[in-house]
Amino acid sequence: MRSAYAEGATALPFQAPPTPFNVEISGSRRFASQSYSLSRFKRIGEATGATVNDVTLAICAGALREYLLVQNKLPKKPLIAMVPVSLHGETSAGGNQVSLLLASLATDVADPLKRLQRIVESTTEAKNRLTKMPRLQKMAHGITSIAPLGAGIVTGTAEKHPLFNLVISNVPGARETLYLNGARLDEVYPVSIPTHYLALNITISGYGDNLGFGYIACRRSVPALQRMLDYTHNAIEELEAALGLEEPKPKARKAARKTVRKKAP
């Protein structure tokens, strides 16, 4: 791939363009969620050399691009996402161990494959910089990366000069089917929180053979949030069509396990 710096794929603080998501929010919320087969994301990743995380970012980018296009509010510059990164694999210590990276969503690119390539370039460059840091420095980097957001809220500059446009989290979940007293857990609906000047939050969570996308937003600032589900579906199909992939047939669900109660002798 071409140099991330040469292509402008490096995402830096305050490069994000103003969007309808970077405004003060009210107390009202809307939530929308949908699950998709994990195999679809894996096949796209295998065909392009991208990770599943990069593919999910590209799907979110496609959905966001269509949402803003419909409203005639798509900025010329690409949206920037803040992506939490877990550091738990580097140490056995407990507690929250998270850093952050900024990723360009390449929403200014119409071609879905070129958009995915730009996202891969951006996340690869950000991960390379993060990898060179000691673990404690990575954690400090996460804190200092979002500190200017508070200053922007206090000074009133966060709307015109966003630190980033939204948070997109990918949370690992259970791969095996879970049960409680014989009742099967069918779906997981990931929910996070919007904040002032970050009116939309996207969380992706894996469960079994599916990935669940959860969109939560300020009802006033982000109208018609449910349409994001249609746009997410469109973004997946758009990438599959560009790669000549067909949607896999869904697997039949396993029957719920029966709880057998034995009488006392």
C-alpha positions, 0 to 999 in steps of 0.5 A: 500500500502507498504511504499513509502520510502521502495519502493523508490517511494519518488522522490527527486531533482537530482534523475532523470536519464539523458535522451534525454529530458534533453539537450539544445534545438533549436528554432524549435518546434513540437506539437502533441495533441489528446483527449480521453474520460474522462470516460476511466480514471475514470474507471481505477481510480475506478478499482484501487483506483487511482485519475484521476490525477494519472491515467494521470501520469501513461498514460504519463509514459507508453507513455514515457517508450515506446518512450524511449524503441523504441530509446533504451534510456530507463534509468534503473532509473525511470523518475521524473516529476515535477507536478504543484499543484494549491493552489487556493482552500485554499484561496480566494485571487487572483493571481497565487498560485501554488506549485510543487511536484516531482513524480516518473513515475516508467518507470523502471516498465514493468507491467502497474498496478505495475507502476500505484501503484508506481506512486500513492505511490509517489504522495501520499507521496509528497502530504502528505509532502505538506499538512503539510506545511502552504500555504505560505511555500507551495508557497515558496517550489515551488520556491525553488524546481526549483531554482537549475535548473538555477544553473545547466544551468549556471554550465553545470551540468543540462544534466548529473544531471537533477533536474527532467526530464520533466513537466507534468501539468493537467489543469482543463477546462470547463465541459460544452460545450462552444459556440461563436456566435453559433459556438461550441468549439469542442476541446481544444489543451493544449500548454506549452513551452519547455526550455533548459534541459526540451526539452519535456513538457506535458500538459493535459486539460479537456474540456467537457467529454474529456481530451486533451493531448498536447505534445510540444518539441524541434524538434531536441532533441525529434524526431518523437514526433507524435509517442507519440500519438500512445504510449499514446493510447497504454498506455491507452489500456494497463491499460484497458486490464490489468483490463479487461475493455472495451473501452466505445462507444463514445457518439454522439455529440450534434448539434450546437445551432442555432443563431436566429436573429430577425428583428427589428420591 
